[in-house]
Amino acid sequence: MSSQFTGQAALAASLPLPADRRNMDEAALIRAAQAGDQDAFEGLVQSYDQQVLRLAYNLLRSTEEAYDIYQEAFLRVHRNLGKFRFDCSFHTWLYRIVTNLCLDALRKKKVRKEEQAVIDTSDGPRDRLELAAEDRAEMDPQRKLFSRELRDRIDGVLSEFTPRERLVFEMRHYQGMRLRAIGESLGTTEEAAKNCLFRATQKMRVALGDFV
């Protein structure tokens, strides 16, 4: 991977767009980027970087792997943007790249236990989800226990989903995407995405039966 591109992609979210780029619509940004305008390309990265990182992280539960997906996805966009012909939305085209990369990564992980999000605190490394559960439970021991058990159960079910079920479930329930958009991103139909979501939801309901 080009170190120059990697640095550009990593900095794109924090760098302000030039004034003449801020009011450009997405189609204009794409055309400018296709013509070689690097500022326009960075504008596209800024528009989608957090969505891409969030999707990759929620699926892979690894900050390092999420950034790898992020960098590879935008590298592919950079290489192939000239082939984009506006026959679908840029969002759909980008998500198709991201989801394919995530599917490959999930297949490689197979059934390996999901990594937990860990952050450093004054008390040492702590699980981010555990801290969030403590905040929501307002330090109530019973609620903390329930939140931890529920989180562990959900993580266990997610790890048993097929890669495609995991993607569809994440995109629908955590990204808030419509089934039609999910199908387009995965290169399939809305009906196929709906059926996949139904299977995943049924698995989750069965596993959480005593929690809900």
N, C-alpha and C positions, 0 to 999 in steps of 0.2 A: 504494500500500500504506500502511495506517495506520502512522504512526511510533510510535504508542502500542503497537500490537500487536507491531510489529517489536522494540521494546525489550523487551517482555514475553517474547517467544519467545527472544530472544538471552540473556536473563538466567535463563531458567527452569532451565537445567541446573546453574547455580551456586548457586541459592537453595535452602535446605533447605525441605522441606515442613513445614507446621504439624503439630504432634504429633497432632491429631485426624484428619489425612489419611493418616498413614503406614501405618496398618493397614487402610485401606479397600481392598477388592478393586477390580479394574478396572471391573467393571460398576457398582459404587457410585460410583466416580469419574466415570464417563461420565454417569450420571444426575444427579449433583450439578452437573457442568459444564453439562449441558443445562438445568438449572434456573437457570443464571447464576452459579454459584460459580466465580470466577476462580482461586482456589487449587486447586480440583479440576482445572481445565483445565491449569494449569501442572504439576500432577502427571502428567497424561497426556503432556505435552510432555517432561518429565523421563524418563519411562519409555522413550521412543522416539527422543529427539533424536539420540543417537549412532548408532543404527542407520540413521536417515534420512540423516544427514550422511555416514556411511561408504559407503552405497550410492550416493549422488549423486556423491561425490568419486571413488570407484573407477570409475564409469562415465564421468564427464566430465573427470577429471584436471585440475580447476580448482577451487581453494578458493573463489574468488569465485562461480563458477557453482553450486557445491555449496550455498553459503549462500543463494543466490537460490532454489534448489529447496526447500531447508529452510524458508525463510520463506514461500514461496508455498504449500507443502504444508500447513503448520500454519495459515496464513491461511484456506485453503479448509476445513480441518477446523473452525476456529473459526466460519466462516460457515455450515457445513452440518451441524454436530454435532446440531442439533435434528432432522434428517431421518434420523439413524442409528437403525435399528430392531432391532438385534441379530440380524438374519437371517444375518449372518456375523460372524466375529471382528473386533474393532476393528483388530487387526494387519493382517488382510486388507484391510479397508476403507482404512486408511491407506496401505498399500503400493500399492493400486490407484491412489490419488491420486499417490503419488510416482513410480511407474513410468510413468504417463501423462505426467507432467511431464518425466521423463527421456527418454522416447521422443520427445517434441516437441523437446527440446533436442538430442538426437542427430541427429534428422532435419535440423535447422537447420545443425548442424555438418557434415553429410554426410560426405565423405571427408577432411575437413581433418585434418592430423596432430594427434595427441593432444598436449596440453600436459603437460609433465613437472612433477612436484612438486619445487619448488625451495625450499630453506631457506637462511638466512644462517648462515655459519660464520665462524670466525676467518680462514679462507683465502678468504673470499668466498662468493658463491652456489654451492651444491652441490645436485646432484640427490639427493633423499631415497632413491630406490631404489638409486642407485649407492652411497651410504653404507651402506645396509643390506647390499648385496651384498659390500662390502669387509669389513664386520664378520663376515659368515658365512664368507667366504673366509679370514679371519684374515690379511689382507694378503698372501696368496700371489698373486704376479703372474699365474700361469697360471689359478688359480681365479677371480681378479678378472676376467680377460679372458673366461673362459667365462661367468661370471655376467652380465657386461655384454652379451655377444652373445646369451645366452639371453633376457635381459630385453628387448632390442631386438627380437628375433624375436617374442616374445609380444606386445609392444606393436603390432608391425606387423600381426600376425594379428587382434588385437582391433579395430584400426582398419578392417579389411576386413569384419568381421562386419556383418550388418544390425543396425539398432537393436534389434530384438526378440531376435536371437541374442545380442547383447552383454548385454542385460538378463538373459536366462535363464541364460547361462553365469556371469555375476556372481552371481546370486542362488543358484545351485546350488553353485558351487565356492568362492565367497568368503563368502557369507552363510550357507551350510549349510542352505538351505531345502529342504524336500521338494517333489517335483514337483507334488503336489496343491496345496500352498500357493502355488507359483509360478503354476500355472494359474489359481487363484482370484484372485491378485493382478493378473494380466494380463487377467482377464475371459474366460478361455478354459478349455479342458479340460486335465486331467492328461496325456492322450494327446498333445494338441497341444504342450504344453510339453516332453514327452519327445522328440517328433520334432524340435523346434527345438533342444533340447540335443544330440541325436545329430548333427545337421548341423554344429553349432558345434564339437563335440568332434572330429568327423572332419576338419574344416578345420584345427584346432589340431594334431592328430596328424600330418597330412600335412606341415604347415609345420615341425614340430619333429622330423621323422623322423631327422635326423642328430644330434639332441641326446639322444634317449632310446633 
